[in-house]
């Protein structure tokens, strides 16, 4: 999986990340090129998770309960739209800029 730094705009592999901090949705990684700390937007991550599980729940209810397809089908469609939009909008943001001495040449 390739990530793009929000500070230097260079792509890097998640395998090249050596420094990270935090856990769960609050995890932050350090760019191997410029040493900036990067993280995801927690609100969009929560929206993506809620949308996914809402869609799965609606699909299960539609499968096991008769006569609710007119309710669950629009809910599943809405859940797919929410997951897709929040996934597209969820990108790395700079949490902490690198120190001036780390990458002053801007390689």
TAMO-V521424 format. One record per helix or strand of 2 or more residues. SS is the DSSP state (H for helix, E for strand). FROM is the first residue (numbers start at 1). TO is the last residue. If there is no record, write none. Layout:
ss,from,to
SS,FROM,TO
SS,FROM,TO
//
This chain:
ss,from,to
E,2,4
E,11,13
H,14,16
E,20,21
H,24,26
E,28,30
E,37,39
H,42,64
H,69,89
E,93,96
//
